[in-house]
Amino acid sequence: MNPSSEAEEGGLKRLLKWAAEHGVEVSESCSSLGLGHSLGVSYFPGAGGRGVAALRPLTKGDLLLKVPKYALITTHSLISICETLSLALKPHLFLSPTQVFTVCLLYEINKGKSSPWHPYFLHLPRSYSILAAFGELETQALQVDYAIWAAQKAISKAKYEWKQASTLMKELKLKPPLLTFRAWIWATGTISSRTLHVPWDEAGCLCPVGDLFNYAAPTEESDCFEDVDNCKNEYAKDDLDMHHSQRLTDGGYEEDAAAYCFYAKKNYNVGEQVLLSYGTYTNLELLEHYGFLLEDNPNEKVFIPLEPDMHSLSCWLKDSLYIHQNGRPSFAMMCALRLWATPSYQRKSIGHLAYTGCQISKDNDTLVMKWIAKKCDAVLKEMPTAIEEDKSLVHLIDKMEEYENPWEWLKEAGAIFAGEFGSNNILKAALVVERDETALVRTKMLIDRWKLAVQWRLMYKTVVARCFSYCTETINSLSATSIS
């Protein structure tokens, strides 16, 4: 929703007023939607929507915002103000910290206006598009096996945790709507997508106003190959560091300040959107935990099926055998395939070359590139839809807002893409619901999730296609070098 609308702007003003009353520095001199003297809430079409803009030039490392500890929402802060909640939790020690926080959040929501955080709760999204919120139709729209499995796992986990906590929620006498799985998904989505790390609570904290920042993927050194003849050992270190590194952040809780502090990750000009990097995530991970994707994600990893012995012959972890966003195989993937392409009787004597990232021979690299290219081609051909079809589908979904009557859009889309799911078409499923406002809202939510699934598979196929092109070009280059 565009924040220029009166309703949302009014809600945002109330939130900032509440924040000022709770120790967050909110400036009234520069803007009614200002945060301190450095930041303002603005709208960035195509770049995350509502976000935070620089009101003055900012330098990397500048303190942007401080949110006092007593304004943060944690399990401890919610339990400390309610003895009933504290006593009810004692027999349920088997629940995880996140489950406990989820129940506590729903209990606080149950209080309505009497909750001290009510203005913040009103400002939260009404739904999330995390994987756990996906239905069967959106899940199948992902098309790629490991993505479908990730969605199914997230859904099963959410249902299991909800059932585990249901007895406690009933004991707390939550209102019926807050006992539903839909409410549980909303609460877990809030926690999954908005919590920040604090040292005293494993489940993290909700940080009012601090969660207005949009996300920027942290950029890290690429470990991809500039050419197959010039591989450096430090690339291997990059791969391993990426795999084992802790999540990157642009802020944290500071004991001395008794507040959560946010810092500028780079220099910003006036009017530029101020972004935070709160982790290195692939697009599937972003979808799972936050409910969005990045079209240009430097941390993207795409996996294609490999032969079983490719894994068994090397010590590389499966998660390190992937394709970069630019289409180039990871260092570990090249090492593993070079070793696999080496005759068994030579592996002991020259296998160390593969592990150090050096080319074993041009013939070896040619064999590796041919195998990857063939596999990429097969993966693309096995997909139910092609790249151009997915692009057209995303374009059609984007046109939905141009229709005064969304049901007419559904009819047109259903006619054009009737085969999206065969007899189980997602659009047919959307059309059968009753035509009231509630059903329309739910249908739009379903279509939003469907669009994310289509976008994810499009990005996946695009990377696989880039890899095919890269391997083909490399094969041609190796061939030309051999001839000369």
Phi, psi and omega in degrees: 000136180289124184293354176288343178298145185300319183298311183288321180296322177296318178295323180292320178297319179295322178296316181291327175295316177299317181298318179298322179291341181251025170091002177274129182289112180239124183269135175255349185284327185265327184192147176292344179244036182265153174240108184064209180253005185246335190233153174216148178279129183220182181238132183235091181302132178075005181224043177102354180077226180295135180203198184244130181249151176281128178265350175212163177301134181243145179251144178309129180097350178298140174288124184263318189201142173235127176246114184301153182303321184288351175268345180287150178251115177227170175304316182297317181293327180284322180289324185295338181259004183214105180294325179301315180294317180300315180291322182294331183284335188304319179283359186244047182292345181285346179286144179287162177305322180290321176298316180297316179297321179298314179297316180298321179296314178297323178296320179290322175299323181300337181286341181067224185294342181284348178285134178296343180259014184306314179301326178289317180299322179296335184272350182287152176302151180276347178203163178229152181252034176292162183302326181296341179271354182290143170266182182298322183294314179293323179299312180293335179293342177294329174071330184268132188306312186289334176285319177299317179298319179297319178294313180299320179295317180296319179294313180298318180297316180297317180295319179297315181292325177296313179297321178298323185269354185300319181299314179299317181295324177292321178297328179279357177058046174293152177298146184313316180298333182276354178269351187282162176295327178300317179293322179297317178297320178298314182293317179292326176295320177299313182291316182297318188266347189234350183284152176240155182287135169227146187291340186261358183218116183299331182281350179086190181225152168269134187239092179307136182076320178295340180267016175279342180291141172272169188265141170232130180292133176293135179268133180232163179300131178285144178251017182282165186275127173287322170201159188288349181263353187229077182251132184252149183296331182295340177298322180297319179298319178302313181302313182291322178297319178297321184289323188255358185292153175284159180298135179276145180220163176242031179177178179179171178280132181243119183299318183299323181270348185051045184203159171272123186248137180244139184234154178288131181276347178198181176284143179230142173269165179299131179090347181285145179288131178268121186244156176241144174254105182252026174154158174262106185235143168285170179295325178294322177292321176299318179294319182294316188261332187239339177082026175213173180230159172243123181296325180242082185254108182294346181259011181294143175226128179244133182249138174240155181298134178244161178289144181306319183288346175292327177282317186289334183282342183234168181264005182290141175291148181301323182293347180267355181262085187218177177249133178290165179302327181280001176095002182264139179296147177293162179305312182297321180296317178295319179299312183297318182285328175296320178293319179297323182280354178275133177308141185304325183286349180255349187299321182292323185277325183239004181300332181298333178296321179296318182291334179272359177085010180271151177291130177282315175192163178294323178296321179297313179295323178298317179298317179298312182295323178295320180295314181297316180299316180297319180293317179298317179299318180293319179300314181294320181290333181279348181290142180297331179230154180268169181302314182295324177296318179294322177298317179296322181293316178298319179298318180293321178297320179296334181284354185304322183293343180283346182267128176292324178249105182301334180294328176293322176298317180299320179296314181295315180296320180296325180288324183281319184242047183297338184266010183308317178228025180063229182288345181257037187306133181297325181286324175298320179297322179290328183286338185279348180287159180297144185272069173239175186296320180298315179296323180295318178298316181293324178294319178297321178296318178298317181292325176298317179293321178299317179300318178299319179296317180294319178297319181297313182293328177295316178297320178300309182296324180297318179293318178298319178295321177297321180295319177301315180295317180298315180296319179297316179296321180294319178299315179297320180294317178296321180294317180295322179294321181294320181294318181288000000 
